[in-house]
């Protein structure tokens, strides 16, 4: 087939990009070569719109072993142990085919982790759906949750935390972000950089089929009314095969046979082979007749672009092939020597004894287009003007009940009940708290992880929103007693060719960078997902942050449930009563405008580090950060979890009670402590200049505030836990 400009356009290549390819090759590419360029130059693989700005991220830290640029990031957790982790998107496939889209998203992120020599020890997810009233939301939610559970549960990795949200901006484009943590000896980490000439290139895992062809290109395109036609581009996962692949790879990694190893993810054999060669500044030669295929008459184009799951590409030391093959034969997996490394610095493909592609590696990798797209700055919105009369007809009891059953506040147990949370036997804090926690097997230390995003804040003011998510992740880790170490990010945005969307991306990255640098909370891995829009309607900007921290003594871990009647409850951090962009403003006042709450990075760091001191000295029994919904929602959830009530003290100061209880000011924690520790705690708080309010006392089975609130635990629990269950049943 003769390649033309229109065929290139069908592959997602712009006119000027096709012209650049022809000029650099000094000829028109053949059809297979065009497919390779389209895969490597699409947004999903090349980061052509984001690379310029991602360079600004804060990526260095004392505990960072490997930052961005590898399959996943790596951090040191002492004692020769390291944690490998990353978060990735599988948005478009999950909207088209929710079960397989979500399942293969989980499978892909786990391969990114174990390809570096780490055994996966925990999964997390951040999933975002359209309005509950939208006709598709329920089925999409059901399919995605089944897909995540189906894959994680089968492979035997616990899902320890997550986030589920609803917003009408996701009606035509849901988000499915999957995160995995793995444990590895820091002296046995494997990388994807190829080295050495004439080294055997090995294909292992499942056979190659026609599923997933153009998957990476589809992930870099906008949805339209022809969405159903894209179903063939969704991969099909097999968690049982992935389990075999995991064990086989880890067994081979026990010696020094492997030079480099790479998951066949987006763009399959194309991206894995080119990325390995590019990092090593080598060439690679492949005989495509040697690639194990499960379908007949597959063309070189199909073999190179297939995104069939559960496959790896390995470069071995010469002479180790037979030993390696025995391992993969034992695990009943395909093992094929399909090529070798060369000094040509080209990718050279052969099929039926003919050359079917010959492209310099640098044209596909470092010479891929980089765009400096135009973008618009978002002004900080004016504060909404709330009159005293707006509160006159409101009742605190009614407001609390209404907010507790808001889709974004309501209990998500229906979701996590479908995930195996304790397989492997090391989960010590399950979903539903501030962060999930897994013990490092056979030791006294534990790793905490959480995922967070805040689309409303980022939409209102991207810089502030970007800072807020990093701080929210920081607070969630601290709340369970973990010292925050590093983050991974999944940056979900609309069409970068639109100045507003590109501006949201640039400014969110700016906010993330500022916060992570100040908190010494570096970004070690991540993913960018653009073109999340349907029929010209974009999602709200949704950068997701996955945070990881270390608890040196797991017995010091805290949870958010109230523990003992008579204990004192303090609010750490000042409450100004910021209502704009809050759940209260949207749900009760029907007001969606205004700025997000401001971020004071000095206070975030100071208060967080002070909370860790209190935990280290065993001075507090419970901790929970104040976030979505404000103080009263945070405290209500602590009551529900602990099956205890609270008697709230009178409010001091000038703040309206609704603003005090439902304002979403940042940098605050609710802590519970016994009376015998109050003096010592106050001394530490005063010494560190941490503002605190004496909020109340843990009580029996009611939440009481003057004559304004008088609700039983049953009332609280029914309001908070019923919504999602009823929604999914009806």
GUPASE-15491 format. One record per residue (C-alpha): residue in three letters; x, y, z. Coordinates in steps of 0.5 Angstrom, whole numbers, plus 500, padded with zeros to 3 digits. Last residue first. Layout:
% residues N
alaXYZ...
END
This chain:
% residues 730
unk436501583unk442497586unk448501585unk444507587unk442504594unk449502595unk452508594unk447513598unk446508604unk453509607unk453516609unk446518611unk445511615unk451512618unk450519621unk443517623unk445510626unk451514630unk445519633unk444526631unk443532635unk446538632unk443545633unk441546640unk448546643unk452541639unk451534639unk454528635unk451521639unk453514641unk457515647unk462521647unk469524645unk470531647unk470537644unk473542639unk479545643unk482549637unk489549635unk494554632unk501551631unk507555633unk512550634unk513551642unk505552642unk503545639unk509542643unk506545650unk499544648unk501536647unk504536654unk498539657unk493535654unk497528655unk493526661unk486528658unk487523653unk488525645unk484525639unk486529633unk483533627unk488536622unk488542618unk492545613unk487547608unk481551609unk474547607unk469551611unk463546613unk463547620unk466554621unk463557615unk456554618unk457556625unk459564622unk466566624unk467571629unk470568635unk469562639unk465556637unk461552643unk464545645unk462539641unk460533644unk462527640unk459520639unk463513638unk462508633unk469509631unk468509624unk462513624unk465518629unk471519625unk466520619unk462525623unk469529625unk471529618unk464532616unk464537621unk471539620unk470541612unk466538607unk472535603unk479536607unk480536614unk486531616unk484525621unk488523627unk487518633unk490516639unk495522640unk501523645unk505517643unk511521642unk512519635unk505521634unk506528637unk512529633unk509527627unk503532628unk509537629unk512535622unk505536619unk503543622unk510546620unk510543613unk503545612unk504552615unk509554611unk506551605unk500556606unk495554601unk489558599unk482555599unk479555592unk476561589unk469563587unk463560583unk459553584unk454556588unk447552590unk447554597unk447547600unk450542595unk455547592unk457552597unk457546602unk461541598unk466547598unk468551592unk468558596unk466556603unk473558607unk471559614unk478562617unk479555621unk487555623unk491549624unk490543629unk483541631unk483538638unk478532641unk479531648unk478523650unk472522655unk469516651unk475512648unk477511641unk475515635unk476512628unk481515624unk487510624unk494511627unk500507626unk505507632unk505499631unk508500624unk515502627unk519506621unk512508618unk514510611unk511514606unk508514599unk503519595unk499518589unk497525586unk492525581unk491531576unk484532574unk483538570unk475538569unk474534563unk473537556unk467538552unk468538544unk464532542unk468528548unk474530552unk480527555unk485529550unk491529554unk493523559unk500525562unk504519566unk508519573unk514517576unk519520582unk516527584unk519529590unk516531597unk521536600unk515540602unk517546599unk519542593unk513538592unk509544593unk512549588unk512543583unk505541584unk503548583unk507549577unk504543574unk497545575unk499552572unk502548565unk496543565unk490549566unk494553561unk494547556unk486546557unk485554556unk489554550unk486549546unk491544543unk492541549unk485537549unk483536556unk487534562unk489528566unk496528570unk497522573unk502523578unk507519583unk510522590unk515522594unk517521602unk512522607unk513520614unk508516616unk503516622unk497515619unk495522619unk502524616unk500520610unk494523609unk497530610unk502530605unk497527600unk492533601unk499538600unk500535594unk493536592unk493543594unk499545590unk496543584unk489546586unk492553587unk496553581unk490551577unk485556580unk477554579unk478548575unk484545579unk480546586unk474543582unk478537580unk481535586unk485529586unk488524591unk491517592unk494514598unk500510600unk503508607unk509503608unk510499614unk516498618unk517492624unk519487619unk517480616unk514483610unk514490610unk507492613unk502495608unk498501610unk492504606unk492512607unk486517610unk482511612unk476507608unk481502604unk485497609unk490499614unk495493616unk495490610unk501484610unk497478609unk499477602unk491478600unk488483605unk484488601unk481483596unk477488592unk470488591unk468491598unk472497596unk467499591unk461498596unk465501601unk465508598unk462512604unk458518601unk462525601unk463525593unk456522592unk453527597unk450523603unk454526608unk452533605unk445532606unk445530613unk450535615unk445541612unk439538615unk442538622unk445544622unk439548619unk439553614unk433558614unk438564616unk444562613unk443566606unk440572610unk447573613unk449574606unk455570602unk459574596unk463569592unk470571592unk473573586unk476568581unk484567581unk485569574unk487563569unk493563565unk492562557unk496557553unk500557547unk503550545unk511549546unk511543542unk516537542unk516533536unk520526536unk527527535unk529524542unk525518540unk523516533unk528520529unk533518534unk532510533unk534511525unk529507521unk529501517unk523497516unk520491512unk527488510unk525482507unk527475509unk519473510unk519479515unk525483517unk525489522unk531494523unk531499528unk537504528unk543506532unk547501527unk551498533unk547492534unk542489539unk539482537unk533479535unk527475536unk529470541unk523467543unk520464550unk512463550unk510462557unk508455561unk511457567unk517451567unk518453559unk519460562unk525458567unk527453562unk528458557unk532463561unk537457562unk538456555unk539463553unk544465558unk550464553unk550471551unk547476557unk540477556unk536483553unk528482555unk522484552unk516483556unk508481555unk502480559unk497484554unk496484547unk498491545unk499490537unk503495534unk509491531unk505485530unk500488526unk505492522unk509486521unk503483518unk499477522unk497471517unk494467523unk493469530unk496467536unk503470534unk510468537unk515473534unk520469530unk517471524unk518478526unk526478526unk528484530unk534488529unk536493535unk541499535unk544502540unk544509544unk542505551unk536509552unk534509545unk535502544unk531500550unk526505548unk525503541unk524496543unk519497548unk515502544unk514498538unk513491541unk507494544unk505501543unk503502550unk505497554unk510491552unk514491559unk522493559unk528489561unk535490561unk542486562unk538480565unk542474566unk545476573unk542471578unk535472581unk532476576unk530470572unk526468578unk523474578unk521474571unk518467571unk514469578unk511475574unk510472568unk506466571unk502472575unk501475568unk498469565unk493468571unk491476570unk489475563unk487482560unk484484553unk486490550unk482496547unk483498540unk478493537unk472497541unk474504537unk468503532unk464504538unk466511539unk464513532unk460519535unk466523538unk472521543unk478526542unk485522540unk491521544unk489514547unk487512541unk494513538unk496508544unk491503543unk492503535unk492495535unk490493542unk487486540unk490483534unk494478537unk501477540unk502471544unk503471552unk510472556unk517472553unk520476547unk528476548unk533480544unk540477544unk546481545unk550483539unk552489542unk552491549unk547495553unk540496553unk537501558unk530498561unk532498568unk533492574unk533493581unk537488585unk541492590unk535496592unk532490594unk525490592unk518492594unk513494589unk507499589unk502500584unk497505582unk491505577unk488511574unk481510571unk478517568unk471517565unk470521558unk463523556unk460524563unk466526566unk465533566unk458532570unk462530576unk463524581unk468521585unk472515587unk478515591unk483509593unk486505598unk489498600unk488494593unk491487595unk495483590unk494476589unk494476581unk486474581unk484479586unk488485582unk485483575unk478482577unk478487582unk480492577unk475490572unk469489577unk470496579unk471499572unk464495570unk460497575unk462504575unk461504567unk454501568unk452506573unk455512570unk452511563unk445514563unk447520567unk444522573unk450520577unk454525574unk460523570unk465518573unk472518576unk477513579unk483513583unk486507584unk491503589unk495497589unk499494594unk505489594unk508488587unk514484587unk520489585unk525487579unk524493575unk519489570unk515488577unk513495577unk511497570unk508490570unk503492575unk502498572unk500494565unk495489569unk491494573unk490498566unk488492563unk483490568unk480497568unk479497560unk477490560unk471491565unk470498562unk470497555unk469504551unk470508557unk475504560unk479504554unk479512554unk482512561unk487507562unk492512566unk498511570unk501511577unk508509579unk511505584unk518502586unk519501594unk526500596unk529495602unk537495603unk535496611unk532503609unk526505605unk530508599unk525510593unk524508586unk520511580unk517507575unk518504568unk524509567unk524516566unk522520572unk526519578unk530513581unk534512587unk530518591unk531518598unk535524599unk531528594unk530530587unk524530582unk521537583unk518538576unk520543571unk522538566unk515536566unk513543562unk517542556unk515535556unk508536556unk505537549unk510532545unk509527551unk512522546unk508516548unk501518549unk502524545unk503520539unk510520536unk512513537unk505510535unk504514529unk512513527unk511506528unk505505524unk508509518unk514505518unk509499517unk506502511unk512505508unk516511510unk516516504unk523518503unk529523505unk528519512unk528526516unk524530510unk519524510unk518524517unk518532517unk512532512unk508527516unk509532522unk507538518unk501534515unk499532522unk499525524unk493521528unk494515524unk488517519unk492523518unk498519515unk493515511unk491522508unk498524507unk499518503unk503512504unk503507498unk500500500
END
